[in-house]
């Protein structure tokens, strides 16, 4: 059964800088979402602060969105049957990669 997951990551970058980093680093983040499996991604910014994405591969589809707020980001994704069993591991990777992406540099 498909499983929805949500990850919220705090940051102190401001909305514009967080969006810029996500825009530039989403490719690396994608691999954490799929656990290294081969998925073809499509993503599109809707407005200034929401990135909608889909990933298709292995006969499965992941659908999600990433919302950028001034002090945090929220990632919501629905994992298909194949990945639902390892949702905790994928959620942990998403959180780790997201924190790395938003670290103050």
C-alpha positions in Angstrom: 0.0 0.0 0.0 1.4 3.5 -0.8 2.7 5.4 2.1 2.8 9.2 2.6 5.9 10.6 4.4 6.6 14.1 5.6 9.9 15.6 6.6 10.3 19.1 8.1 13.8 20.7 8.2 14.5 23.9 10.0 17.0 26.4 8.6 18.0 30.0 9.3 18.8 31.0 5.7 15.6 32.9 4.8 13.2 31.8 2.1 15.1 33.1 -0.9 18.5 31.5 0.0 16.8 28.2 1.0 15.0 28.1 -2.4 18.3 28.9 -4.3 20.1 26.0 -2.5 17.2 23.6 -3.2 17.1 24.7 -6.8 20.9 24.1 -7.2 21.1 20.9 -5.1 17.9 19.0 -5.8 19.7 16.5 -8.0 21.6 15.1 -5.0 18.5 15.1 -2.9 16.6 13.1 -5.5 18.9 10.1 -5.0 18.2 10.1 -1.3 14.5 10.0 -2.0 14.7 6.9 -4.2 17.3 5.0 -2.2 19.7 5.0 -5.1 17.3 3.2 -7.4 17.0 4.3 -11.0 14.0 6.7 -11.2 13.3 9.4 -13.8 12.4 12.7 -12.1 10.4 15.6 -13.3 10.2 18.7 -11.1 8.6 22.1 -11.5 8.5 25.2 -9.3 4.9 26.4 -8.8 5.2 30.0 -7.6 8.2 31.0 -5.6 8.0 28.5 -2.9 6.7 25.2 -3.9 8.6 22.5 -5.9 6.3 19.7 -7.2 8.0 16.5 -8.3 7.3 13.0 -9.7 9.7 10.1 -10.0 9.0 7.1 -12.2 10.8 3.9 -12.3 10.5 0.1 -11.8 6.8 0.4 -12.5 6.4 2.7 -9.5 5.7 6.4 -9.2 6.6 8.8 -6.3 4.6 12.0 -6.2 5.5 14.8 -3.9 6.1 18.5 -3.2 8.6 20.6 -1.3 7.4 23.8 0.3 9.9 26.5 1.3 9.2 28.7 4.3 11.3 31.4 5.9 12.6 29.1 8.7 11.9 25.6 7.5 11.2 23.4 4.5 8.5 20.7 4.3 8.8 17.7 2.0 5.7 15.6 1.5 5.9 12.5 -0.7 3.8 9.4 -1.4 6.0 6.3 -1.7 4.7 3.5 -3.8 4.3 -0.1 -2.6 7.9 -1.0 -3.6 9.4 1.7 -1.3 6.7 1.8 1.4 8.5 -0.9 3.4 11.6 1.1 3.7 9.9 4.4 4.3 11.8 5.1 7.6 15.2 4.6 5.9 14.2 6.9 3.0 12.8 9.5 5.4 16.1 9.5 7.3 18.1 9.9 4.1 15.8 12.8 3.0 16.2 14.5 6.3 20.0 14.0 6.3 20.5 15.3 2.7 18.1 18.2 3.3 20.1 19.3 6.3 23.3 19.1 4.4 21.8 21.2 1.6 20.6 23.8 4.0 23.6 24.0 6.3 24.9 27.5 6.9 28.1 27.9 4.9 
